[in-house]
Amino acid sequence: MQPSEISRVQRYLREKFSNPRLRLKKRDTTEDSVEVYLGDEFIGVIYRDEDEGELSYAFQMAILEMDLPED
């Protein structure tokens, strides 16, 4: 993903979730995705997908059972 594209997606997420602490970071190993952070905490990955001329982004977030609050 290009820096301008990363910036646009980051701006969208910050507005959508009303949270300026969300930030995207380019990955060293691949060009088709970025890491998502909330402050300093890694929370997921956004993948870029271009298919038949249509561009979309998929946010993947794993939630560990041990991180969930108690009942």
Secondary structure, DSSP 8 states (H G I E B T S, - for coil): --HHHHHHHHHHHHHHTT-TTEEEEE-SS-SSEEEEEETTEEEEEEEEEEETTEEEEEEE----GGGS---
